[in-house]
Each structure stands twice: as structure tokens, then as C-alpha cells.
Amino acid sequence: MSTRTAAQALREANEILTLAGVADPARDSRRLLAHAMDLPPDRLSLHLPDPLSPRAAARFALMIEARAARQPVSQILGTRLFWGHAFRVTPDVLDPRPETEVLVAEALAAPFTRVVDLGTGSGAILAALLAERPKATGLGTDLSAPALEVAAANAAALGVAERAAFLRADWLDGVTGQFDLIVSNPPYIADEEMEALAPEVRDWEPWLALTPGGDGLDSYRSITSAAPERLLPGGRLIVEIGASQGSAVARMFENAGLAGVAVLRDLDGRDRVVRGEKP
């Protein structure tokens, strides 16, 4: 049995993560310690005086080493909470972020029965939408085969696998039929912005899901050129955007013949989503 208490291990971990430049070392070390001890995070404080078992100490040490290398906590733990559900995440997929819930909320603001999620990644958006609409069916497309495996596993874990299909495709290439909802959180970071990203993003998340290269707008050019043909009349297109891209993407929507185009903001007041519908 280790002579260190959980509290001592936690203090040491805080120091390591602080030196590594982690933004909130106390929060992250507590989450990782709770996981290493197989405890709910809200029960950790009660067990801080306890001796740390050799197994928990070894697990915790590996987790702190990974976090000091700036691997995201979600990848270390293997899960991320999004729209009230725990989704599996790996280095093959983009980490679902809270601001993307703006897109989900907007998608749920009107009825739909058939949805396609372009660049589905972890499948979090598609699975969350299908969980909220038990009669809807959906398709997720992605160029990454490993990402599609993660998405299919998440759909199964959420109990929507029978209503979800997945296709390896470049946006809507090879997709047939029409939909009353098309959603996407595509790569939108410009080449010149990549080096300034936090190491957790730049070094650990798939670049395919982060940037299309160039000015960061190529994904929207592809989506808006193909989406109207795949939308039913009254069908909606909803995409996530970077904070400076609202006006440019809105113009693409309008040039594609979509109506009711609007730019929506996230909880921090930044432009986050563009929506439009087929007349």
C-alpha cells in the first residue's frame, strides 16, 4: 500500500501540471485522480485523506504524464460529456465542445425526420439529435474510417444505432435522396491560425477535422454548393463556424439560394452558427 495519501498525490500532480502550462491544473488533476480511484468526481474530497493504492497511484501517474504532455483530458479519460450524454472520444475525432450545442439546439427548434451530419467525427451531433427525435433517422458522413468507427460505437451506446447509418464520403459525395435537415461542424480554421492553437488542439486532435487549409472557408464552399440539391423544400442547413466567419458563410448560403439566413451566437456572444432553409 502506498504511504502517500490521495491529497499528497493531488498536490504533486498540481505542481507538475502547473509547470507544464496547463490552464487549470487543479481542475484537471482532480478529475484524473477521481477516475484513477474509480470515484465519482463529487466524492473525491471525502477520500483525499485515504492512502492511495498502488494501482490507483500507477494509473494516476500515467494520466498526469499524459496531461503534462498536453493530451486533452477527454482523450485520457476516453469520454466527453455533450448534450447530457457521455460520448467516446479518441485522437481520431474532434473533441465535442460545449459551443457546438448551439447547433444542436437550433436543429431541434423545428421538426425533422431525416438528417445528415457532414463530417460527423465522433457522431455526437447526429446521435444527440436522434436521441431527441425517436422517429427520425440519420446519416453521418466522414472521410476518416477510424472516425466512423467511433461514431458508430457512440450511436450504439446511445441506443440510436438502428436509426443511424454511416458512410465514408467527402461531404455529400455519393449521398442520395433528400433530407429535411443537414448539419455540419466542418473544419474551419485557417492555415495561418493553426500554430496559435492550444497544444491540446494543435498536437492532439486530427488536423483533417480542424482545417481545410487556406482561408478556412473551403468546407463551406463545398457544403453550400451541394446541400440545396439534397434538401427538401423547407429543409434546413445549419453549420458551425469560426467567430470571424459569420458574414462570409451567410453570403454563401444566400448565393446558394437559401432563405431565412441568420447568424447565431454562442453563450460567449461570438458568432457560432449559420442557418438557412430551402424555399
Buried (B, 14 or more C-beta within 10 A) or exposed (E): EBEBBBBBBBBBBBEBBEEBEBEEBBBBBBBBBBBBBEBEEEEBEEBBEEBBBEEBBEBBBEBBEBBBEBBBBBBBBEBBEBBEBBBBBBEBBBBBBEBBBBBBEBBBEEEBEBBBBBBBBBBBBBBBBBBBBEEBBBBBBBBBEEBBBBBBBBBBBBEBBEBBBBBEBEBBEEBEEBBBBBBBBBBBBBEEBBEEBEBBBBEBBBEBBBBBEEBBBBBBBBBBBBBBEBBBEEBBBBBBBBBEBBEBBBBBBEEBEBEEBEBBBBEEEBBBBBBBBBE
